[in-house]
Amino acid sequence: MSAKALLYYAAKMCDKGGNQHKTLTPMFTAIVKYLVPEHAKEIIDQAINVFGGYGYFLEQEVERRYRDNRICEIYEGTVEVQLNTMLRTLRSVNLDFLKEVLI
């Protein structure tokens, strides 16, 4: 699933409300906060490889995007915080329906 589709799905869940959606909303928002900066980091790293040493110069757009992405990762919560939120949400949800599917 693309990050954009996942973001729209999480926003839809927030808009709908309801008890089931309230329990799963933190997990989907944490997934979006985890995936988007991680994908951006991979893309920016590839761009810096293309630019070489010039990618680190302050005048380059790539360097600014690297700084902006890095602060976004820190500001929205580190990777570990987002993973903990996902795990905490999964622990609180009743996953008994998986037993029937997997058996």
N, C-alpha and C positions, 0 to 999 in steps of 0.2 A: 504494500500500500504506500502510495507516495505521501510525503510529509504534508503536502497541501491538502490532500483528501483527508488525512488524519486530523489536521487542524480544523477543517470544516466540520468533521464528525464530532470532534470535542466541543466546538462552538454550538452545534445543534443540540448536543446533550445538555449543555449549560442552559440553553434557551428553553428546552422542554421541561426541565425540573423533574419532580417526582422522586420518590424514595430510591428506586433502583438507580436512576440516573445520578442522584446525589452521591451514592456510594462509589460509582465508577468514574465520575467526573475528575477527581484528583489524579487517578491513574492515567487517563487519557491526556490530561494537560501536562503531567510529568513526562509522558512519552514524547509529546510534541516538544517540550522544553529540552529534552535530552537529544532527540534526533536532529532537529534543525541546526543547532550549532555544531554538532558532530559532522553532519554532511557539509556544512559551510567550511569547516576546518579542512576537510579533505580537499575540497575544491580550491581553497585558498593556498593550501600547501602545493598543489599541482601548479597553480599560477606562479607561485614564488619559484618553483623549479624551472619554469619556462623563462622567467625574467632573470634568474640567476642572482648575482649580487645586487643588481639594480632593484630587485624586489624589496630590499630592506631600506632603500632610500626614502626619506620622509616625503619627497615630492611625488612618489609613486602612489597610485590609487590602490595597488595591491597591499602596500604597507598599512594604509589607513583601514582597509577592510579587515586586515589581520587584527589590528588593535580593536576595532569595533566588535568583531566577533568574539575576541577574547574577553572583553569586558561584559559582553552579553552572557557568556558562559558563567562568569562570576556573579553577575548581578541577578540573574534568574535562578541561581542556585547551582552549586557544583554538580558534576555528574553523579557523585556519590549520594548527594541529597535527593536527586531525582530518582535514582535507583531505589533508595530507601522508601520514598513515597510510593513507588510502584509496588514494591514488596509489601508494604503495610496495607495498601488497598487490596491486594490480592489475598492477603491473610484474612481480611475482614469479610470478604465475599464468600458466600457458600458455593463451593465448587463441586458439590455432589453430583451435578449433572454430568460431569466429566467421567465419572465411574461408569455410567450407562453407555456413554459413547465409546470409551476405550475397551470395554469388555466385549 
